């Protein structure tokens, strides 16, 4: 990326200026969600949509952009024997440690990944639409919670996340809506959806979730 004010060049992943007058400066990361529109609309019924401009329609990427990009060769490559270059992962970085979670590990049958990154208990959760993913800390005060999920996707059963300690029901927003933990919410953590070769380039010491 290049800013108009100084002409400095910035890395998309790190937000760091690598050339130009602002070299060495770093942008602040803004929390973001990558959800299906249906799920987002359900959570935010009064939300508004940034509509495309018809006059610029020819300049927008096609709906097949992701599948077409996946076929292109990469300029750099991941370490042999790890994951395919363009394997889609969810990258989590905490306490100086980084781990890549292959997106393929999250399925309707196994919608929760429990792990520790940098000594901190985390979990990645596949949402009720079977596509959206969020990451949470499993710390609640001085306790570390264990979770499992059920339902959602095309199963026809209501989606619910449960903790094995109190058997409280939790929403995809990370808040308990019934049971002893009702009203309490987990802390969201950042998870970057990326290709493995790119994540490893910026996190060369990253481990891989392999359970």
N, C-alpha and C positions, 0 to 999 in steps of 0.2 A: 504494500500500500504506500501511497505517496501523499503527503499533506500539501494543500494548496498554498498555505502561508509561508512555509520555509523550503519546500521541495525535499524534505527529508524522507527517506524510505524506511518503512516499518514492517516488521515481521507480523504476519497474521496470527500465528499461534501464541507467541510470547508477548506481543504488544510492545516490543522494544525497537527503538529507532537504531538501525544498523549503519546508516550513512546519512550525511548531511549535517546541517547546523545543530540538529537536536540529537545527534548520535549519543547513545547511552541512556536517553530518557525512556521512561516506561509508562504505558497507559495503565489505568486501573481497570481490572476485570469487572464487568457488570454481570450479575447473576442472570441466567437465561434458562428458558425451557424450550425443548423441542417436542411438541405434542401434535397429535392429529387435531385437525380443526374441530371435529365432533367432540372430543374430550375437552379441549380448551373452551368451547362454547358452553359445555355443560357446567364447567367450573366458573366461568365468567359470563353469565347470561347477558350482562349489560356491556360487554366488551365491544369495541369497534374494530373494524377491519381496514387496513391500509390497502385500498383497491389499486390494481394496476392501471396505468394510463394507456388508453387505447392507441394514442398517437405514437407511443413508444413500444407497442407490442412486438414489433419486428426485432427489437434489441434484447428482449427477455430470453432467458434460456428455455429450451423445450422441456416438456414434462419427462422426457427420456434422458435428461442430462446426466443423472447419476449412473445409469446403466452404461451410457456411452463413455463416461470418464473411466469407469471401472475396466474398460478394455484397453486403455492406453498404457504404454510402458511407463515406468517411473524413472526419474532421473537418478535417484538414489535408491538403495535397496536395504531391506531389513537384514539382520544377521541370519545366515543360513541355519536351518534347523529350528527356527522359532515359529513364526507365523507367516502366511503368504503376505506379500507386500501390501496388497489392497484389502486385507481382512479388516472389516469394520470393527473397531473396538470402542469401549468407553474407558477413557483414561482418568484415573484419580491420582492426585498428588497431594500428600499430606506429610507434615513433619519431616521434610527432606527425602521422603520415599515416594516412589511412583509405581503404579501397577496398571496393567492393561487387562480389561475384562472383555473377552470376545463377545460381541453382541449375540452371536449364535447360541451362547450358553443360556440365555434367557428365553424360555418358552412358556406356553400356556401350562404345560405339565410341571415346569420348574420355574416359576415366576420370581423367585427370590434367590439372590446370591449373597451369602454371608461370608465376611472375610475381615481381615485386619490390614490396614495400610499405615505404615509408620507407627505401629503400636496402637493405633486407634481403631476401634470396632466400627465397621461400616456395613452397609448392605445396598445392593442395587435391586430395584423392583420394577418388574414389567407391569404396566398399567392395565386397567380393565378393557382397553381397546386392543390389547395384544400387540401394540406397537410402541407406545410411548414408554420412556424409561426415566426414573428419577433415582437419585442416590441420597442416602440418609446416614447420619451418625446413629449408632445403636446405643449411645450413652443417654441415660435418663437419670440425672443426678449422680449418685454414686453407683448406680446399677448399670449393668450391660444386658440389654434385652436380646432374646433370640426370637426370630420371626419365621413364619411360613405363610404362604398365600394359597388361595384356592379360588376357583371360578374365573369368570371373565372371558374375554375373547369370544369365540363362537360356541362356548360350552352351554350357554343358556342359563348357567347358574350365576347368581350375584357375585361380583368380585369382592373379596374381603381379604385383608391382611390381619393376621393374628399373632400376638406374642405368646410364646409358650409358657410364660410365667403366670400371667393373670388371665389368659384367654380373652383379653379385651379385643374388640374389633377396631381396626384402623383403616382410614381412608387412604387413597393414593396421594392425598395432600400431606400425609404423615401425621394425621391427628386421630386420636382415639375417639370414637363416637358412641361406644357402649362398653360396659364392663367396668372393673375397678379403676382403669386408667383413663376413663372418659374425661375429655377436656384437655388432656395433655398432648403436646405435639413434639415430634422429633425435629432435630435440627437438620436442615437440608445442607448437603455439601455439593461442591461443583464436580461434575463429570463431563469430560469433553468427548464428544463423538468424533472420531477421527479414523483415518487409515493407519494401520499398524506401522508402516514404514515411516510415516510422518511423525507419529507419536514417539517412536524409538529414536528418531533423529534428534528430537528436542529433549528426550529423556533416555539417554543411552544406557542408564543403569536400571531401567524399568523392568520389573518382573512381570510375569504373565499369570493370570488366574487359570488354573488347569484342573480344578476339581470336576 
